[in-house]
């Protein structure tokens, strides 16, 4: 089941320069070019963060988003992990190039109860 079928309301965020990369076929809400404080407030209200190992993942940890699923190809993600005492943080390993398996791992993790 997808995010919407699980009761989540997906929201894609990014910088204004990333707007053109959003595929309209995804059928999700989006916000681009949000000021830092506004982005932190969105993450504070979110139930789950799913995203790449990026500045936004660290902001989600700072904001105390309850569940963080960070997609990363890094061999040692603990070295750069977002820090949070309030969030359940999980790494979902992604390979470089052809991506296989990570979507099933994410799906299984989302189905777990926090």
N, C-alpha and C positions, 0 to 999 in steps of 0.2 A: 504494500500500500504506500502511496505517496504521502507527502507532508499534509496536504489538505485532507486526505482521507483519514489521517490520524488526528484531525482536529486542530492542526497548526495553520496559521495564516502566514505563509512565507513572504518575506520582504527582502528584496535585493537592495543593498546599499553600495555606494561607491562614489568616487570623485566625479566631478562633472565630465572630465575627459573620458570616463569609462562608459558613459551613457550609451554610446553607439554599439557597445559590445553586448547589450542586453537583447536576447532573442525574444521578440514579441510572442512567439509561439509558446513560451514558458507559461504565459497567463498568470503572472504574479505581479503584485504591487512592487513599486520601486521608488527609491528616493536617492537622488544624486546631488552632490555638492553640499551636503548638510554640514553646518558648522560643527566643530568638535563637541561642544557642549550639548548640542541637539542630538548628535549621534550617541553620546554617552547616555542621555536620557532615554532614547529608544532602547538601547541595550539593557538599561536598568529595568525596563518594563517587560522585556522579552522573557519567555519561558525557556527558550533553547537558542543557542547560537550554533550554526553549522557553517563553517567556512575554512578557508585556507589559513595556514600559519602566517599571519599578517598582523599589521598594527591593529586592525579591527578585532582580532582575536584577543589581543592584550587589553584593548578597551573593554571588551565583554567581561573579561576576568576582573578588571578594575571596577566595572559597574555592578558586579555581583550577579550576573546572569546565572541562574541556577544550574543549567546544564550546558557544557561546552563540548562540542565535537569538532576537533581541529584536524583537518585533512593535511597531511604532510608527507613529503618524500624523504625527509631527513632521516639519517641513520641514528642520530642521538637527539630526539626531540626534547628530552628532559633538560638538556643544556640551555635551551632557549624558551622553555615553556612559559606560557602566561601564568602569572602568580595570582592565586586567589585562595583564601581560606574558606570562602562561602560557596564556591562552585564545584560541581562534580565535573572534572576535566578528563576527557578521553581523547586519545590520539587514534586516528584512523589512518593506517599506512596506505600511501599511494605510491605506485611506481612512476617512473619517468617514462614518457612516451605513451604507449597503449595502456590505458587504465583498465584493470580487471580486478574484480573482487571487492574493491573498496565500497561500492554502493551496497552490496549485500551486507558488509560489515556495519555500515552506517544504519541500514534498515534494522538490523538485529539490535543494535545499541539503542535506537529510538524506541523500540518495542519494550525494552527493559523499563521497569518502574524505577523512578529515582529513589 
